[in-house]
Amino acid sequence: MNGLSFTVPLWVWAAVMGGIVVMLAVDLLAHRDSHVIGFREAALWSAGWIALGLGFGGVLMLWQGSEVASTYYAGYLIEKALSIDNVFVFALVFSFFAVPDAYQHKVLFWGVIGALGARLVFIFVGAELLRLFFWTAYLFGAFLIWTGYKMAVSKDSEVHPDKNPVVRAVMKVIPTDPRFHGDRFVVRLDGRRVATLLLVALVAIEATDLIFAVDSVAAVLAITTNTFLVWTANAFAVLGLRSLYFCLSGLLRRFAYLHYGLAVLLAFAGVKLILSETPVGKLPIPLTLSVIAVTIFVSIAWSLIATRGGPPDETDADEHPSTSRP
């Protein structure tokens, strides 16, 4: 297992966490008024988030060398690729609840904060399990291979937010008004506070992302169990989710075959994790980085070329197997 053991002082952790908080605050301040995010605005923000993610890898290279930086980039790339799958689900949830375009950024902003918190917990728990029990590498590896297989062959693309147990529990426990009240999550009606439909949509986003986070974190843990690298790779990839959604929401049908590439990445991560606890040992980081980059490029290029004249057929246009990630 590639732990890449190096000392990360507490002040570095604090600086990274502080930097993330500052970036979130800047994002919130820039979008404090509810407005429709256009492609140009989303593209500029996406470029900024990607530049920060890539730039952090440069900082790691200067601080700890090329192996650490390459490991971070491998984790960042695989998480960024898997985050595209989240975009499909965001679109389905927003469509199901008919969330107005002007309120979607607010939902995604708070959804990303929840996603960061969940991933932080999963990372430390998963890394500790892999450290204490070698056989958990086989379990995690098998889970990733199975997830990749399901993603490649599943024909069930339907996401039903109303059937999500967390969403149903919230609507049962918390008084809910099935309407939107501007961009507010909670309002006072008839003397009592009630949740709005926007809060229900947020819960649906959080609940589905929580499930997606399991295999996303496991895939990066297959590359390294160094919690600092896994966390930063996840954090910088997830921070750009909102702008990525607004960039790609109008192009989702063009990514008809991306799920095959994501399936390959998950299966590869599973095999890599299993091999790390065998005489074969860990695969070289340059090989890992090459497989990830080539797989992402080929699956996206394949999709865009095949859908130049529109979706390949009616069935492919309406289904996206990758949304069936367990």
C-alpha positions as semicolon CSV with decimal commas, in nm:
position;residue;x (nm);y (nm);z (nm)
1;M;0,000;0,000;0,000
2;N;0,130;0,339;-0,098
3;G;0,122;0,537;0,225
4;L;0,385;0,790;0,119
5;S;0,470;0,861;0,479
6;F;0,582;1,218;0,530
7;T;0,522;1,456;0,815
8;V;0,248;1,712;0,767
9;P;0,269;1,972;1,046
10;L;-0,054;2,081;1,209
11;W;-0,004;2,432;1,076
12;V;-0,009;2,296;0,720
13;W;-0,338;2,120;0,788
14;A;-0,471;2,440;0,943
15;A;-0,350;2,648;0,646
16;V;-0,517;2,415;0,395
17;M;-0,842;2,409;0,594
18;G;-0,828;2,786;0,631
19;G;-0,765;2,828;0,260
20;I;-1,068;2,612;0,178
21;V;-1,285;2,817;0,413
22;V;-1,163;3,140;0,250
23;M;-1,233;3,005;-0,099
24;L;-1,584;2,901;0,004
25;A;-1,642;3,244;0,158
26;V;-1,529;3,416;-0,162
27;D;-1,761;3,192;-0,364
28;L;-2,053;3,264;-0,131
29;L;-1,986;3,638;-0,141
30;A;-1,963;3,640;-0,520
31;H;-2,296;3,459;-0,548
32;R;-2,479;3,616;-0,255
33;D;-2,761;3,723;-0,486
34;S;-2,962;3,444;-0,646
35;H;-2,909;3,459;-1,021
36;V;-2,887;3,224;-1,313
37;I;-2,527;3,110;-1,367
38;G;-2,439;3,145;-1,735
39;F;-2,185;2,933;-1,920
40;R;-1,922;3,211;-1,935
41;E;-1,938;3,274;-1,560
42;A;-1,930;2,900;-1,485
43;A;-1,635;2,848;-1,722
44;L;-1,433;3,123;-1,554
45;W;-1,499;2,980;-1,209
46;S;-1,419;2,628;-1,332
47;A;-1,090;2,749;-1,475
48;G;-1,011;2,913;-1,141
49;W;-1,089;2,600;-0,938
50;I;-0,889;2,379;-1,174
51;A;-0,596;2,622;-1,161
52;L;-0,603;2,606;-0,780
53;G;-0,614;2,226;-0,785
54;L;-0,325;2,199;-1,030
55;G;-0,133;2,474;-0,853
56;F;-0,155;2,289;-0,522
57;G;0,014;1,994;-0,690
58;G;0,295;2,230;-0,788
59;V;0,331;2,336;-0,425
60;L;0,353;1,970;-0,322
61;M;0,624;1,912;-0,583
62;L;0,836;2,193;-0,443
63;W;0,773;2,079;-0,086
64;Q;0,789;1,698;-0,107
65;G;0,906;1,607;-0,456
66;S;0,765;1,461;-0,776
67;E;0,636;1,130;-0,635
68;V;0,410;1,304;-0,384
69;A;0,290;1,553;-0,646
70;S;0,224;1,275;-0,900
71;T;0,027;1,080;-0,641
72;Y;-0,182;1,388;-0,563
73;Y;-0,248;1,450;-0,933
74;A;-0,357;1,087;-0,981
75;G;-0,605;1,120;-0,693
76;Y;-0,723;1,460;-0,816
77;L;-0,782;1,334;-1,171
78;I;-0,978;1,026;-1,068
79;E;-1,191;1,227;-0,826
80;K;-1,250;1,497;-1,088
81;A;-1,359;1,236;-1,340
82;L;-1,594;1,068;-1,093
83;S;-1,737;1,407;-0,996
84;I;-1,874;1,438;-1,350
85;D;-2,103;1,151;-1,256
86;N;-2,240;1,367;-0,973
87;V;-2,330;1,632;-1,229
88;F;-2,574;1,392;-1,396
89;V;-2,744;1,325;-1,064
90;F;-2,760;1,697;-0,977
91;A;-2,938;1,755;-1,307
92;L;-3,186;1,475;-1,236
93;V;-3,259;1,601;-0,883
94;F;-3,305;1,960;-0,999
95;S;-3,532;1,842;-1,279
96;F;-3,738;1,622;-1,046
97;F;-3,798;1,903;-0,797
98;A;-3,819;2,166;-1,073
99;V;-3,566;2,382;-0,887
100;P;-3,546;2,725;-1,054
101;D;-3,211;2,794;-1,218
102;A;-3,151;3,099;-0,997
103;Y;-3,159;2,888;-0,677
104;Q;-2,948;2,595;-0,793
105;H;-2,613;2,749;-0,700
106;K;-2,722;2,794;-0,337
107;V;-2,828;2,430;-0,315
108;L;-2,498;2,314;-0,463
109;F;-2,295;2,545;-0,240
110;W;-2,432;2,393;0,080
111;G;-2,430;2,051;-0,082
112;V;-2,057;2,080;-0,144
113;I;-1,994;2,175;0,219
114;G;-2,177;1,860;0,325
115;A;-1,980;1,657;0,070
116;L;-1,649;1,785;0,206
117;G;-1,747;1,693;0,561
118;A;-1,858;1,342;0,463
119;R;-1,543;1,278;0,263
120;L;-1,321;1,392;0,549
121;V;-1,480;1,132;0,777
122;F;-1,466;0,856;0,514
123;I;-1,100;0,929;0,438
124;F;-0,979;0,897;0,797
125;V;-1,196;0,592;0,869
126;G;-1,099;0,419;0,544
127;A;-0,727;0,492;0,581
128;E;-0,728;0,364;0,940
129;L;-0,907;0,043;0,838
130;L;-0,653;-0,018;0,563
131;R;-0,369;0,045;0,809
132;L;-0,503;-0,185;1,080
133;F;-0,647;-0,469;0,874
134;F;-0,467;-0,570;0,553
135;W;-0,768;-0,772;0,434
136;T;-0,981;-0,457;0,406
137;A;-0,780;-0,383;0,089
138;Y;-0,941;-0,693;-0,065
139;L;-1,287;-0,582;0,046
140;F;-1,246;-0,227;-0,081
141;G;-1,088;-0,355;-0,402
142;A;-1,371;-0,601;-0,465
143;F;-1,624;-0,325;-0,393
144;L;-1,462;-0,095;-0,650
145;I;-1,449;-0,370;-0,914
146;W;-1,814;-0,455;-0,851
147;T;-1,910;-0,086;-0,866
148;G;-1,726;-0,049;-1,196
149;Y;-1,903;-0,356;-1,335
150;K;-2,244;-0,225;-1,227
151;M;-2,168;0,113;-1,380
152;A;-2,075;-0,046;-1,714
153;V;-2,368;-0,287;-1,749
154;S;-2,655;-0,137;-1,552
155;K;-2,951;-0,012;-1,755
156;D;-3,125;0,151;-1,459
157;S;-3,062;0,521;-1,498
158;E;-3,355;0,639;-1,293
159;V;-3,295;0,837;-0,977
160;H;-3,603;0,880;-0,760
161;P;-3,534;1,144;-0,493
162;D;-3,880;1,095;-0,343
163;K;-3,793;0,730;-0,268
164;N;-3,464;0,813;-0,098
165;P;-3,505;0,706;0,266
166;V;-3,326;1,017;0,397
167;V;-3,550;1,249;0,195
168;R;-3,863;1,061;0,304
169;A;-3,751;1,072;0,667
170;V;-3,695;1,448;0,650
171;M;-4,038;1,507;0,500
172;K;-4,198;1,292;0,769
173;V;-4,011;1,438;1,065
174;I;-3,990;1,804;0,959
175;P;-4,305;1,995;0,862
176;T;-4,261;2,072;0,493
177;D;-4,434;2,309;0,256
178;P;-4,409;2,158;-0,095
179;R;-4,338;2,496;-0,255
180;F;-4,045;2,727;-0,314
181;H;-4,018;3,047;-0,112
182;G;-3,746;3,226;-0,300
183;D;-3,404;3,090;-0,207
184;R;-3,500;3,018;0,154
185;F;-3,465;2,672;0,306
186;V;-3,693;2,741;0,603
187;V;-3,989;2,982;0,636
188;R;-4,246;3,065;0,900
189;L;-4,603;2,977;0,805
190;D;-4,902;3,005;1,037
191;G;-4,674;3,071;1,331
192;R;-4,444;2,771;1,284
193;R;-4,121;2,709;1,097
194;V;-4,147;2,472;0,802
195;A;-3,899;2,341;0,547
196;T;-3,937;2,451;0,188
197;L;-3,906;2,237;-0,122
198;L;-3,559;2,386;-0,169
199;L;-3,444;2,224;0,157
200;V;-3,585;1,890;0,042
201;A;-3,388;1,925;-0,282
202;L;-3,073;1,998;-0,077
203;V;-3,131;1,686;0,134
204;A;-3,170;1,482;-0,186
205;I;-2,841;1,620;-0,320
206;E;-2,663;1,546;0,010
207;A;-2,807;1,195;0,037
208;T;-2,709;1,090;-0,314
209;D;-2,363;1,245;-0,286
210;L;-2,309;1,060;0,043
211;I;-2,353;0,732;-0,142
212;F;-2,129;0,844;-0,428
213;A;-1,860;0,953;-0,182
214;V;-1,800;0,595;-0,069
215;D;-1,657;0,469;-0,397
216;S;-1,494;0,805;-0,477
217;V;-1,293;0,800;-0,155
218;A;-1,218;0,428;-0,191
219;A;-1,083;0,492;-0,543
220;V;-0,838;0,755;-0,416
221;L;-0,741;0,539;-0,118
222;A;-0,645;0,275;-0,375
223;I;-0,380;0,521;-0,496
224;T;-0,251;0,626;-0,154
225;T;-0,355;0,600;0,209
226;N;-0,183;0,925;0,298
227;T;-0,478;1,115;0,448
228;F;-0,338;1,457;0,360
229;L;-0,305;1,370;-0,009
230;V;-0,641;1,192;-0,024
231;W;-0,817;1,482;0,149
232;T;-0,661;1,757;-0,062
233;A;-0,724;1,565;-0,387
234;N;-1,089;1,519;-0,290
235;A;-1,132;1,872;-0,160
236;F;-0,990;2,051;-0,465
237;A;-1,190;1,828;-0,700
238;V;-1,517;1,872;-0,507
239;L;-1,476;2,249;-0,468
240;G;-1,520;2,290;-0,843
241;L;-1,835;2,078;-0,859
242;R;-2,075;2,374;-0,868
243;S;-1,912;2,552;-1,160
244;L;-1,859;2,217;-1,335
245;Y;-2,232;2,151;-1,313
246;F;-2,322;2,482;-1,475
247;C;-2,059;2,425;-1,745
248;L;-2,180;2,078;-1,836
249;S;-2,553;2,083;-1,756
250;G;-2,637;2,171;-2,116
251;L;-2,396;1,913;-2,259
252;L;-2,481;1,605;-2,053
253;R;-2,628;1,415;-2,347
254;R;-2,293;1,443;-2,526
255;F;-2,127;1,228;-2,257
256;A;-2,305;0,913;-2,369
257;Y;-2,009;0,679;-2,315
258;L;-1,831;0,844;-2,026
259;H;-1,967;0,585;-1,785
260;Y;-1,752;0,318;-1,952
261;G;-1,441;0,520;-1,876
262;L;-1,549;0,575;-1,516
263;A;-1,619;0,202;-1,485
264;V;-1,266;0,125;-1,606
265;L;-1,119;0,371;-1,355
266;L;-1,310;0,217;-1,063
267;A;-1,216;-0,137;-1,165
268;F;-0,852;-0,033;-1,214
269;A;-0,849;0,126;-0,868
270;G;-0,992;-0,195;-0,723
271;V;-0,730;-0,413;-0,890
272;K;-0,456;-0,172;-0,781
273;L;-0,578;-0,188;-0,421
274;I;-0,586;-0,568;-0,419
275;L;-0,242;-0,598;-0,581
276;S;-0,094;-0,370;-0,316
277;E;-0,141;-0,649;-0,060
278;T;0,009;-0,922;-0,282
279;P;0,370;-0,998;-0,384
280;V;0,312;-0,774;-0,690
281;G;0,295;-0,474;-0,460
282;K;0,182;-0,122;-0,548
283;L;0,175;-0,022;-0,912
284;P;0,405;0,268;-1,008
285;I;0,245;0,612;-0,980
286;P;0,348;0,711;-1,337
287;L;0,159;0,404;-1,467
288;T;-0,143;0,491;-1,252
289;L;-0,143;0,852;-1,368
290;S;-0,112;0,743;-1,733
291;V;-0,401;0,495;-1,710
292;I;-0,626;0,758;-1,549
293;A;-0,540;1,031;-1,801
294;V;-0,573;0,806;-2,106
295;T;-0,901;0,654;-1,986
296;I;-1,059;0,995;-1,922
297;F;-0,940;1,131;-2,257
298;V;-1,056;0,830;-2,460
299;S;-1,401;0,806;-2,297
300;I;-1,471;1,179;-2,338
301;A;-1,337;1,188;-2,695
302;W;-1,538;0,875;-2,783
303;S;-1,854;1,036;-2,645
304;L;-1,807;1,368;-2,821
305;I;-1,721;1,209;-3,157
306;A;-2,011;0,962;-3,140
307;T;-2,264;1,233;-3,053
308;R;-2,161;1,503;-3,299
309;G;-2,501;1,481;-3,466
310;G;-2,688;1,440;-3,138
311;P;-2,726;1,143;-2,900
312;P;-2,647;0,807;-3,067
313;D;-3,003;0,688;-3,026
314;E;-3,310;0,751;-2,818
315;T;-3,220;0,490;-2,561
316;D;-2,869;0,616;-2,502
317;A;-2,991;0,973;-2,481
318;D;-3,230;0,894;-2,201
319;E;-3,018;0,662;-1,998
320;H;-2,698;0,718;-1,811
321;P;-2,587;0,398;-1,639
322;S;-2,333;0,574;-1,420
323;T;-2,613;0,725;-1,212
324;S;-2,671;0,379;-1,070
325;R;-2,356;0,389;-0,860
326;P;-2,441;0,217;-0,532
